[in-house]
Amino acid sequence: MQKSSHIKTITVVGLMTALAYICMFVFRIKVSFLTFDAKDAVIAITSLIYGPLWGGLTAVLVPVLEFFTVSDTGVYGLIMNALSSVTFAVVCGSIYKYKRSFFGAIIGVIASALSVTAVMMVANLFITPLFMGVERSAVVSMIPTLLLPFNAMKATLNAALTLAFYKPFTTALRQTRLLPKTETAYRMSKKSVTLLIVSLLIAVAAVVVLLLVLQGEFQLLRK
């Protein structure tokens, strides 16, 4: 029984890793030299399901796969992607692990969004000058107009997507018996519908800011 459960865990984590990797090729938004894709939301769902260790492992594995296959940003992109994904996944997974409830999930993804925004600001100050060959003052000048709003919107969009799709996705996995069934089946209650609608509205608002305010470019498939 334990062996079967372990195999199912590896199977689901493998599926989520593949899905996160695929997300790099669709729904990309380019803003200057920065890129949004939805892989962090997929990785965060993995962390909510299995905890921060599995989420953190997936958050490292996906950027490494990207680095060795399709990355055009080299080691710099690998480091920044890993920092962003690991922070988002580990924070929400850690909070939800000890507070497995509707509000625990909301608190987890909000904390993740705030944490990853802060971490990426620090990373941009210390890592970006080294890899881009620019003075730190040049990076500082980009914070209010580009780096802060982009990272805040990226984190917000990933948080909204995580909340919108976590329950429907885990329900689908339970129906295929890859996850154990719970005593109370997921249903579209008023609370669930409200969360879904609010999450999708926030996601749309974040996309609008990225595209219109920050003048980003939508890419359906990776170029």
PyRosetta script that sets phi, psi and omega in degrees:
from pyrosetta import init, pose_from_sequence

init()
pose = pose_from_sequence("MQKSSHIKTITVVGLMTALAYICMFVFRIKVSFLTFDAKDAVIAITSLIYGPLWGGLTAVLVPVLEFFTVSDTGVYGLIMNALSSVTFAVVCGSIYKYKRSFFGAIIGVIASALSVTAVMMVANLFITPLFMGVERSAVVSMIPTLLLPFNAMKATLNAALTLAFYKPFTTALRQTRLLPKTETAYRMSKKSVTLLIVSLLIAVAAVVVLLLVLQGEFQLLRK")
pose.set_psi(1, -44.7)
pose.set_omega(1, -180.0)
pose.set_phi(2, -66.1)
pose.set_psi(2, -39.2)
pose.set_omega(2, 178.5)
pose.set_phi(3, -63.5)
pose.set_psi(3, -42.6)
pose.set_omega(3, 178.7)
pose.set_phi(4, -61.8)
pose.set_psi(4, -42.0)
pose.set_omega(4, 178.4)
pose.set_phi(5, -63.8)
pose.set_psi(5, -38.9)
pose.set_omega(5, 179.4)
pose.set_phi(6, -65.8)
pose.set_psi(6, -40.5)
pose.set_omega(6, 178.6)
pose.set_phi(7, -64.2)
pose.set_psi(7, -41.0)
pose.set_omega(7, 178.4)
pose.set_phi(8, -64.0)
pose.set_psi(8, -39.0)
pose.set_omega(8, 178.0)
pose.set_phi(9, -61.4)
pose.set_psi(9, -47.2)
pose.set_omega(9, 179.4)
pose.set_phi(10, -63.0)
pose.set_psi(10, -38.5)
pose.set_omega(10, 179.2)
pose.set_phi(11, -62.8)
pose.set_psi(11, -48.2)
pose.set_omega(11, -178.4)
pose.set_phi(12, -66.0)
pose.set_psi(12, -42.8)
pose.set_omega(12, 178.8)
pose.set_phi(13, -62.3)
pose.set_psi(13, -39.0)
pose.set_omega(13, 176.3)
pose.set_phi(14, -63.5)
pose.set_psi(14, -42.0)
pose.set_omega(14, 177.6)
pose.set_phi(15, -63.2)
pose.set_psi(15, -42.1)
pose.set_omega(15, 179.9)
pose.set_phi(16, -67.6)
pose.set_psi(16, -36.8)
pose.set_omega(16, 176.8)
pose.set_phi(17, -63.6)
pose.set_psi(17, -44.1)
pose.set_omega(17, 178.3)
pose.set_phi(18, -63.5)
pose.set_psi(18, -41.6)
pose.set_omega(18, 179.3)
pose.set_phi(19, -65.3)
pose.set_psi(19, -41.6)
pose.set_omega(19, 177.8)
pose.set_phi(20, -63.2)
pose.set_psi(20, -38.7)
pose.set_omega(20, 178.1)
pose.set_phi(21, -64.4)
pose.set_psi(21, -42.8)
pose.set_omega(21, 178.8)
pose.set_phi(22, -61.9)
pose.set_psi(22, -33.4)
pose.set_omega(22, -178.9)
pose.set_phi(23, -61.9)
pose.set_psi(23, -18.9)
pose.set_omega(23, 177.1)
pose.set_phi(24, -69.4)
pose.set_psi(24, -19.7)
pose.set_omega(24, -176.0)
pose.set_phi(25, -98.3)
pose.set_psi(25, -10.7)
pose.set_omega(25, -179.8)
pose.set_phi(26, -130.2)
pose.set_psi(26, 156.7)
pose.set_omega(26, 176.8)
pose.set_phi(27, 52.8)
pose.set_psi(27, 50.8)
pose.set_omega(27, 176.2)
pose.set_phi(28, -99.0)
pose.set_psi(28, 140.5)
pose.set_omega(28, 174.7)
pose.set_phi(29, -125.3)
pose.set_psi(29, 119.0)
pose.set_omega(29, 179.1)
pose.set_phi(30, -96.7)
pose.set_psi(30, 126.6)
pose.set_omega(30, 174.9)
pose.set_phi(31, -126.9)
pose.set_psi(31, 104.1)
pose.set_omega(31, -174.2)
pose.set_phi(32, 58.0)
pose.set_psi(32, -123.9)
pose.set_omega(32, 179.2)
pose.set_phi(33, -94.7)
pose.set_psi(33, 7.6)
pose.set_omega(33, -178.0)
pose.set_phi(34, -101.7)
pose.set_psi(34, 150.8)
pose.set_omega(34, -176.6)
pose.set_phi(35, -135.8)
pose.set_psi(35, 134.2)
pose.set_omega(35, 170.5)
pose.set_phi(36, -104.4)
pose.set_psi(36, 135.3)
pose.set_omega(36, 163.6)
pose.set_phi(37, -141.8)
pose.set_psi(37, 168.5)
pose.set_omega(37, -170.2)
pose.set_phi(38, -90.2)
pose.set_psi(38, 13.4)
pose.set_omega(38, -175.5)
pose.set_phi(39, -64.5)
pose.set_psi(39, -33.4)
pose.set_omega(39, -178.8)
pose.set_phi(40, -64.3)
pose.set_psi(40, -31.4)
pose.set_omega(40, 177.4)
pose.set_phi(41, -67.3)
pose.set_psi(41, -41.6)
pose.set_omega(41, 178.4)
pose.set_phi(42, -64.5)
pose.set_psi(42, -43.6)
pose.set_omega(42, 179.4)
pose.set_phi(43, -64.3)
pose.set_psi(43, -39.1)
pose.set_omega(43, 179.0)
pose.set_phi(44, -64.1)
pose.set_psi(44, -37.2)
pose.set_omega(44, 176.8)
pose.set_phi(45, -63.4)
pose.set_psi(45, -38.3)
pose.set_omega(45, 175.1)
pose.set_phi(46, -59.5)
pose.set_psi(46, -42.3)
pose.set_omega(46, -179.9)
pose.set_phi(47, -67.2)
pose.set_psi(47, -36.9)
pose.set_omega(47, 177.9)
pose.set_phi(48, -67.5)
pose.set_psi(48, -34.3)
pose.set_omega(48, -178.8)
pose.set_phi(49, -74.5)
pose.set_psi(49, -49.5)
pose.set_omega(49, -169.7)
pose.set_phi(50, -112.7)
pose.set_psi(50, -4.4)
pose.set_omega(50, 178.6)
pose.set_phi(51, 102.4)
pose.set_psi(51, 169.9)
pose.set_omega(51, -172.5)
pose.set_phi(52, -65.7)
pose.set_psi(52, -28.2)
pose.set_omega(52, -179.1)
pose.set_phi(53, -67.7)
pose.set_psi(53, -49.0)
pose.set_omega(53, 177.1)
pose.set_phi(54, -66.4)
pose.set_psi(54, -38.6)
pose.set_omega(54, 177.4)
pose.set_phi(55, -63.3)
pose.set_psi(55, -42.7)
pose.set_omega(55, 178.4)
pose.set_phi(56, -65.0)
pose.set_psi(56, -38.8)
pose.set_omega(56, 177.9)
pose.set_phi(57, -62.2)
pose.set_psi(57, -45.5)
pose.set_omega(57, 178.2)
pose.set_phi(58, -63.6)
pose.set_psi(58, -37.5)
pose.set_omega(58, -178.8)
pose.set_phi(59, -66.5)
pose.set_psi(59, -24.9)
pose.set_omega(59, 175.7)
pose.set_phi(60, -87.2)
pose.set_psi(60, -41.3)
pose.set_omega(60, -175.0)
pose.set_phi(61, -63.0)
pose.set_psi(61, -42.4)
pose.set_omega(61, -176.6)
pose.set_phi(62, -64.5)
pose.set_psi(62, -49.1)
pose.set_omega(62, 176.2)
pose.set_phi(63, -61.4)
pose.set_psi(63, -33.5)
pose.set_omega(63, 177.5)
pose.set_phi(64, -65.5)
pose.set_psi(64, -44.1)
pose.set_omega(64, 176.8)
pose.set_phi(65, -61.2)
pose.set_psi(65, -41.6)
pose.set_omega(65, 177.9)
pose.set_phi(66, -62.0)
pose.set_psi(66, -43.0)
pose.set_omega(66, -178.3)
pose.set_phi(67, -59.8)
pose.set_psi(67, -41.6)
pose.set_omega(67, -175.8)
pose.set_phi(68, -86.4)
pose.set_psi(68, -5.0)
pose.set_omega(68, -177.1)
pose.set_phi(69, -119.6)
pose.set_psi(69, -60.5)
pose.set_omega(69, -169.7)
pose.set_phi(70, -126.2)
pose.set_psi(70, 2.3)
pose.set_omega(70, -174.3)
pose.set_phi(71, -65.0)
pose.set_psi(71, 139.6)
pose.set_omega(71, 173.6)
pose.set_phi(72, -115.5)
pose.set_psi(72, 12.1)
pose.set_omega(72, -180.0)
pose.set_phi(73, -117.2)
pose.set_psi(73, 2.0)
pose.set_omega(73, 173.3)
pose.set_phi(74, 62.3)
pose.set_psi(74, -147.1)
pose.set_omega(74, -177.5)
pose.set_phi(75, -63.9)
pose.set_psi(75, -35.5)
pose.set_omega(75, 178.9)
pose.set_phi(76, -58.1)
pose.set_psi(76, -48.6)
pose.set_omega(76, 179.2)
pose.set_phi(77, -64.0)
pose.set_psi(77, -38.3)
pose.set_omega(77, 178.6)
pose.set_phi(78, -60.5)
pose.set_psi(78, -48.0)
pose.set_omega(78, -178.5)
pose.set_phi(79, -63.9)
pose.set_psi(79, -47.6)
pose.set_omega(79, -176.7)
pose.set_phi(80, -67.3)
pose.set_psi(80, -41.1)
pose.set_omega(80, 178.2)
pose.set_phi(81, -63.8)
pose.set_psi(81, -43.3)
pose.set_omega(81, -179.3)
pose.set_phi(82, -65.1)
pose.set_psi(82, -42.7)
pose.set_omega(82, 178.5)
pose.set_phi(83, -59.7)
pose.set_psi(83, -46.2)
pose.set_omega(83, -178.8)
pose.set_phi(84, -64.3)
pose.set_psi(84, -49.6)
pose.set_omega(84, -176.5)
pose.set_phi(85, -66.5)
pose.set_psi(85, -44.0)
pose.set_omega(85, -179.2)
pose.set_phi(86, -63.9)
pose.set_psi(86, -45.9)
pose.set_omega(86, -179.8)
pose.set_phi(87, -59.6)
pose.set_psi(87, -48.8)
pose.set_omega(87, -177.8)
pose.set_phi(88, -62.1)
pose.set_psi(88, -46.9)
pose.set_omega(88, -175.8)
pose.set_phi(89, -69.8)
pose.set_psi(89, -44.9)
pose.set_omega(89, -175.0)
pose.set_phi(90, -69.1)
pose.set_psi(90, -40.2)
pose.set_omega(90, -179.3)
pose.set_phi(91, -64.7)
pose.set_psi(91, -50.7)
pose.set_omega(91, -178.0)
pose.set_phi(92, -68.4)
pose.set_psi(92, -37.6)
pose.set_omega(92, 178.9)
pose.set_phi(93, -65.9)
pose.set_psi(93, -37.6)
pose.set_omega(93, -179.8)
pose.set_phi(94, -67.7)
pose.set_psi(94, -43.7)
pose.set_omega(94, -179.7)
pose.set_phi(95, -67.0)
pose.set_psi(95, -44.3)
pose.set_omega(95, -177.9)
pose.set_phi(96, -69.2)
pose.set_psi(96, -28.2)
pose.set_omega(96, 179.0)
pose.set_phi(97, -61.2)
pose.set_psi(97, -36.3)
pose.set_omega(97, -177.6)
pose.set_phi(98, -100.7)
pose.set_psi(98, -6.4)
pose.set_omega(98, 176.9)
pose.set_phi(99, -141.3)
pose.set_psi(99, 73.7)
pose.set_omega(99, -176.0)
pose.set_phi(100, -82.0)
pose.set_psi(100, 84.3)
pose.set_omega(100, -179.7)
pose.set_phi(101, -151.5)
pose.set_psi(101, 172.6)
pose.set_omega(101, 177.7)
pose.set_phi(102, -55.0)
pose.set_psi(102, -48.6)
pose.set_omega(102, -177.9)
pose.set_phi(103, -76.4)
pose.set_psi(103, -25.1)
pose.set_omega(103, 175.6)
pose.set_phi(104, -63.9)
pose.set_psi(104, -40.2)
pose.set_omega(104, 177.6)
pose.set_phi(105, -65.0)
pose.set_psi(105, -42.6)
pose.set_omega(105, 180.0)
pose.set_phi(106, -64.1)
pose.set_psi(106, -46.2)
pose.set_omega(106, 178.6)
pose.set_phi(107, -61.5)
pose.set_psi(107, -40.1)
pose.set_omega(107, -179.1)
pose.set_phi(108, -61.6)
pose.set_psi(108, -47.0)
pose.set_omega(108, -177.1)
pose.set_phi(109, -73.9)
pose.set_psi(109, -32.0)
pose.set_omega(109, 175.6)
pose.set_phi(110, -65.4)
pose.set_psi(110, -44.4)
pose.set_omega(110, 177.2)
pose.set_phi(111, -62.1)
pose.set_psi(111, -37.6)
pose.set_omega(111, 178.3)
pose.set_phi(112, -63.4)
pose.set_psi(112, -45.0)
pose.set_omega(112, -179.8)
pose.set_phi(113, -60.8)
pose.set_psi(113, -44.0)
pose.set_omega(113, 179.2)
pose.set_phi(114, -67.3)
pose.set_psi(114, -42.1)
pose.set_omega(114, -177.5)
pose.set_phi(115, -65.3)
pose.set_psi(115, -46.3)
pose.set_omega(115, -176.8)
pose.set_phi(116, -68.0)
pose.set_psi(116, -33.2)
pose.set_omega(116, 176.2)
pose.set_phi(117, -63.8)
pose.set_psi(117, -44.2)
pose.set_omega(117, 179.1)
pose.set_phi(118, -65.7)
pose.set_psi(118, -44.8)
pose.set_omega(118, -179.1)
pose.set_phi(119, -62.4)
pose.set_psi(119, -41.5)
pose.set_omega(119, -178.8)
pose.set_phi(120, -70.2)
pose.set_psi(120, -28.6)
pose.set_omega(120, 174.8)
pose.set_phi(121, -65.5)
pose.set_psi(121, -45.2)
pose.set_omega(121, 178.4)
pose.set_phi(122, -64.7)
pose.set_psi(122, -43.1)
pose.set_omega(122, 179.8)
pose.set_phi(123, -62.0)
pose.set_psi(123, -40.8)
pose.set_omega(123, 178.6)
pose.set_phi(124, -63.9)
pose.set_psi(124, -35.9)
pose.set_omega(124, -179.6)
pose.set_phi(125, -68.2)
pose.set_psi(125, -35.2)
pose.set_omega(125, -173.6)
pose.set_phi(126, -104.9)
pose.set_psi(126, -30.2)
pose.set_omega(126, -175.7)
pose.set_phi(127, -95.7)
pose.set_psi(127, -42.9)
pose.set_omega(127, -177.3)
pose.set_phi(128, -57.3)
pose.set_psi(128, -44.5)
pose.set_omega(128, 178.6)
pose.set_phi(129, -59.8)
pose.set_psi(129, -34.6)
pose.set_omega(129, -178.8)
pose.set_phi(130, -68.0)
pose.set_psi(130, -45.0)
pose.set_omega(130, -174.7)
pose.set_phi(131, -85.5)
pose.set_psi(131, -26.7)
pose.set_omega(131, -179.0)
pose.set_phi(132, -96.6)
pose.set_psi(132, -6.9)
pose.set_omega(132, 177.9)
pose.set_phi(133, 65.7)
pose.set_psi(133, 38.9)
pose.set_omega(133, 179.0)
pose.set_phi(134, -122.6)
pose.set_psi(134, 161.9)
pose.set_omega(134, 176.8)
pose.set_phi(135, -71.5)
pose.set_psi(135, 149.7)
pose.set_omega(135, 178.9)
pose.set_phi(136, -60.8)
pose.set_psi(136, -31.0)
pose.set_omega(136, 179.5)
pose.set_phi(137, -62.6)
pose.set_psi(137, -32.4)
pose.set_omega(137, 178.2)
pose.set_phi(138, -68.0)
pose.set_psi(138, -37.8)
pose.set_omega(138, 177.7)
pose.set_phi(139, -69.0)
pose.set_psi(139, -41.7)
pose.set_omega(139, 178.5)
pose.set_phi(140, -58.2)
pose.set_psi(140, -39.0)
pose.set_omega(140, -178.7)
pose.set_phi(141, -66.8)
pose.set_psi(141, -22.0)
pose.set_omega(141, -179.7)
pose.set_phi(142, -87.1)
pose.set_psi(142, -11.2)
pose.set_omega(142, -174.8)
pose.set_phi(143, -59.8)
pose.set_psi(143, -53.4)
pose.set_omega(143, -175.7)
pose.set_phi(144, -71.4)
pose.set_psi(144, -27.4)
pose.set_omega(144, -174.6)
pose.set_phi(145, -98.5)
pose.set_psi(145, -21.7)
pose.set_omega(145, -175.4)
pose.set_phi(146, -134.2)
pose.set_psi(146, -60.1)
pose.set_omega(146, -170.3)
pose.set_phi(147, -64.7)
pose.set_psi(147, -49.2)
pose.set_omega(147, -179.2)
pose.set_phi(148, -66.3)
pose.set_psi(148, -51.6)
pose.set_omega(148, -179.7)
pose.set_phi(149, -63.1)
pose.set_psi(149, -37.8)
pose.set_omega(149, 179.3)
pose.set_phi(150, -64.0)
pose.set_psi(150, -51.0)
pose.set_omega(150, -177.6)
pose.set_phi(151, -65.4)
pose.set_psi(151, -34.4)
pose.set_omega(151, 177.1)
pose.set_phi(152, -66.3)
pose.set_psi(152, -43.6)
pose.set_omega(152, 179.5)
pose.set_phi(153, -70.2)
pose.set_psi(153, -38.1)
pose.set_omega(153, 177.0)
pose.set_phi(154, -61.2)
pose.set_psi(154, -46.1)
pose.set_omega(154, 179.7)
pose.set_phi(155, -65.8)
pose.set_psi(155, -40.5)
pose.set_omega(155, 179.1)
pose.set_phi(156, -63.5)
pose.set_psi(156, -43.4)
pose.set_omega(156, -179.8)
pose.set_phi(157, -64.9)
pose.set_psi(157, -43.3)
pose.set_omega(157, 177.7)
pose.set_phi(158, -64.6)
pose.set_psi(158, -38.5)
pose.set_omega(158, 178.0)
pose.set_phi(159, -63.8)
pose.set_psi(159, -43.8)
pose.set_omega(159, -179.5)
pose.set_phi(160, -65.0)
pose.set_psi(160, -42.7)
pose.set_omega(160, 179.3)
pose.set_phi(161, -65.5)
pose.set_psi(161, -37.5)
pose.set_omega(161, 178.2)
pose.set_phi(162, -61.7)
pose.set_psi(162, -48.1)
pose.set_omega(162, -179.5)
pose.set_phi(163, -66.7)
pose.set_psi(163, -35.9)
pose.set_omega(163, -177.4)
pose.set_phi(164, -69.2)
pose.set_psi(164, -36.1)
pose.set_omega(164, -170.1)
pose.set_phi(165, -110.9)
pose.set_psi(165, -4.4)
pose.set_omega(165, -177.2)
pose.set_phi(166, -61.1)
pose.set_psi(166, -54.7)
pose.set_omega(166, -176.6)
pose.set_phi(167, -66.3)
pose.set_psi(167, -48.7)
pose.set_omega(167, 177.5)
pose.set_phi(168, -59.1)
pose.set_psi(168, -36.9)
pose.set_omega(168, -178.2)
pose.set_phi(169, -69.4)
pose.set_psi(169, -45.7)
pose.set_omega(169, 179.3)
pose.set_phi(170, -66.7)
pose.set_psi(170, -31.8)
pose.set_omega(170, 176.3)
pose.set_phi(171, -64.0)
pose.set_psi(171, -41.5)
pose.set_omega(171, 177.5)
pose.set_phi(172, -63.1)
pose.set_psi(172, -40.0)
pose.set_omega(172, 178.4)
pose.set_phi(173, -65.6)
pose.set_psi(173, -36.8)
pose.set_omega(173, 178.3)
pose.set_phi(174, -68.3)
pose.set_psi(174, -34.6)
pose.set_omega(174, 179.0)
pose.set_phi(175, -67.8)
pose.set_psi(175, -26.9)
pose.set_omega(175, 176.4)
pose.set_phi(176, -91.6)
pose.set_psi(176, 1.7)
pose.set_omega(176, 178.2)
pose.set_phi(177, 67.6)
pose.set_psi(177, 17.6)
pose.set_omega(177, 173.3)
pose.set_phi(178, -79.3)
pose.set_psi(178, -21.5)
pose.set_omega(178, 171.0)
pose.set_phi(179, -120.8)
pose.set_psi(179, 145.7)
pose.set_omega(179, 178.8)
pose.set_phi(180, -66.9)
pose.set_psi(180, 143.9)
pose.set_omega(180, 179.3)
pose.set_phi(181, -74.8)
pose.set_psi(181, 148.0)
pose.set_omega(181, 178.6)
pose.set_phi(182, -100.2)
pose.set_psi(182, 165.9)
pose.set_omega(182, -179.2)
pose.set_phi(183, -67.3)
pose.set_psi(183, -33.9)
pose.set_omega(183, 179.6)
pose.set_phi(184, -109.6)
pose.set_psi(184, 111.9)
pose.set_omega(184, -179.4)
pose.set_phi(185, -70.6)
pose.set_psi(185, 149.6)
pose.set_omega(185, 178.8)
pose.set_phi(186, -69.3)
pose.set_psi(186, 133.4)
pose.set_omega(186, 175.6)
pose.set_phi(187, -140.1)
pose.set_psi(187, 156.9)
pose.set_omega(187, -177.6)
pose.set_phi(188, -79.9)
pose.set_psi(188, 76.2)
pose.set_omega(188, 176.5)
pose.set_phi(189, -76.3)
pose.set_psi(189, 173.1)
pose.set_omega(189, 179.1)
pose.set_phi(190, -59.9)
pose.set_psi(190, -39.2)
pose.set_omega(190, 179.5)
pose.set_phi(191, -65.4)
pose.set_psi(191, -42.0)
pose.set_omega(191, -179.3)
pose.set_phi(192, -67.3)
pose.set_psi(192, -42.6)
pose.set_omega(192, 179.5)
pose.set_phi(193, -64.2)
pose.set_psi(193, -42.3)
pose.set_omega(193, 179.2)
pose.set_phi(194, -61.3)
pose.set_psi(194, -44.9)
pose.set_omega(194, 179.4)
pose.set_phi(195, -61.9)
pose.set_psi(195, -43.3)
pose.set_omega(195, -179.8)
pose.set_phi(196, -62.0)
pose.set_psi(196, -46.8)
pose.set_omega(196, -178.3)
pose.set_phi(197, -65.0)
pose.set_psi(197, -46.7)
pose.set_omega(197, -179.7)
pose.set_phi(198, -62.5)
pose.set_psi(198, -42.6)
pose.set_omega(198, -179.7)
pose.set_phi(199, -62.3)
pose.set_psi(199, -44.0)
pose.set_omega(199, -179.6)
pose.set_phi(200, -67.9)
pose.set_psi(200, -36.7)
pose.set_omega(200, 177.2)
pose.set_phi(201, -65.1)
pose.set_psi(201, -41.9)
pose.set_omega(201, 177.4)
pose.set_phi(202, -63.8)
pose.set_psi(202, -40.8)
pose.set_omega(202, 178.8)
pose.set_phi(203, -61.7)
pose.set_psi(203, -44.8)
pose.set_omega(203, 178.9)
pose.set_phi(204, -62.5)
pose.set_psi(204, -42.8)
pose.set_omega(204, 179.7)
pose.set_phi(205, -61.8)
pose.set_psi(205, -41.1)
pose.set_omega(205, 179.5)
pose.set_phi(206, -65.2)
pose.set_psi(206, -40.3)
pose.set_omega(206, 177.7)
pose.set_phi(207, -63.7)
pose.set_psi(207, -41.5)
pose.set_omega(207, 178.5)
pose.set_phi(208, -60.6)
pose.set_psi(208, -43.7)
pose.set_omega(208, 178.9)
pose.set_phi(209, -63.0)
pose.set_psi(209, -44.9)
pose.set_omega(209, -179.7)
pose.set_phi(210, -62.6)
pose.set_psi(210, -40.4)
pose.set_omega(210, -175.6)
pose.set_phi(211, -82.2)
pose.set_psi(211, -43.7)
pose.set_omega(211, -172.7)
pose.set_phi(212, -95.4)
pose.set_psi(212, -49.3)
pose.set_omega(212, -177.3)
pose.set_phi(213, -73.2)
pose.set_psi(213, -46.0)
pose.set_omega(213, -178.6)
pose.set_phi(214, -92.6)
pose.set_psi(214, 2.5)
pose.set_omega(214, 175.8)
pose.set_phi(215, 57.1)
pose.set_psi(215, 46.9)
pose.set_omega(215, 178.2)
pose.set_phi(216, -80.4)
pose.set_psi(216, 169.5)
pose.set_omega(216, -179.8)
pose.set_phi(217, -120.2)
pose.set_psi(217, 125.2)
pose.set_omega(217, 178.7)
pose.set_phi(218, -81.6)
pose.set_psi(218, 132.3)
pose.set_omega(218, 176.8)
pose.set_phi(219, -124.0)
pose.set_psi(219, 118.4)
pose.set_omega(219, 179.8)
pose.set_phi(220, -71.5)
pose.set_psi(220, -39.9)
pose.set_omega(220, 177.7)
pose.set_phi(221, -128.8)
pose.set_psi(221, 148.4)
pose.set_omega(221, -179.1)
pose.set_phi(222, -63.8)
pose.set_psi(222, 134.0)
pose.set_omega(222, 178.7)
pose.set_phi(223, -89.4)
pose.dump_pdb("model.pdb")
